[in-house]
Amino acid sequence: MPDTVLIVFPTLWDAPQLAACRERWADTCDVAYAGPPDEERPWDFDVLGFIEEVAARGGRFAGVTSSSDYPGATVAAAIAAR
């Protein structure tokens, strides 16, 4: 079973870009998305609550990342640390 990489706050280009190179990674990992898309996240989004929610779900990920620089990268690091 492939490892899963979690992508938080996906942007509009994440799915198309990953689909374009799927043959390079599909045998080694799966992709899961968490959180509202970057463009739909409200200004008052509860980031700390989101981190706790994802951490509480459990599960193990081979990696956590985001193509959203803020707050995606910081949130991905916080989830990975948990």
N, C-alpha and C positions, 0 to 999 in steps of 0.2 A: 504494500500500500504506500503510495507516495506521501511525502511530508506535505503539510499545509502551510502556506504563507498567508498571513492575514494582512489585508490592505485596509487601512482606516481612512475615512473621508475620501472615497474615490473621486477622482476628477473626471471630467467628460472624456478625456483621452485614454484613461487606464484600460478599459475593456477593449477598445479598438487596437491599441498598441499591443496588448498581451495576445489578442487573437492573431495579430499579424505574425507573431513569432512563436505561436503555440507549439509547433513541432520541435522547437528547441528545448522546451521545458516540461511539456505535458507528461513525459514518462517519469520525471523525477519529483514533481511537486503538483499540488493542487492550489488553487487560489480561492480564498474566502474574503468577502467584503464585510466591513462593519461600519456602522454609523451612517448618518445621512450623507448623500453626495455633497461634495465640497460646495457646490453652488446653491444647495438647498439648506445649508446649515444656518439657523437664525443667529443674529448677533448676540443673543443672550443664551446660547446653547450651554448646557451644564456639562462642561468638559470633565470636571472631577467626577461627577456622577456617571458619566459615560465610561471613564476609565474603570471605576469600581464595578459597573455593570458587566463590562467585558471580562474583567478579571474574575468576577463571581461566576460567570458561565462555565468556567473551567476549560478544560481542553488544553492541548499542547500544540504549539505552533513551532515550525522550524524557523520562522522569522516573522517579524511584524514591521511593516513599512508603510509609507504614504508618499505620494507624489505631491501632496499639498504641503507646502513649506511651513505654514503656520495656520493653525496649531497642529497640523497632521504629523509632522516630524517629531515634535515634542510629545504628543499623545502616543505615537507609536513606540517611542522610547520608554515612556512610563508603563505602557501595557507590557512591553517586553521585560521590563524589570520586575513586574509583578509575577 
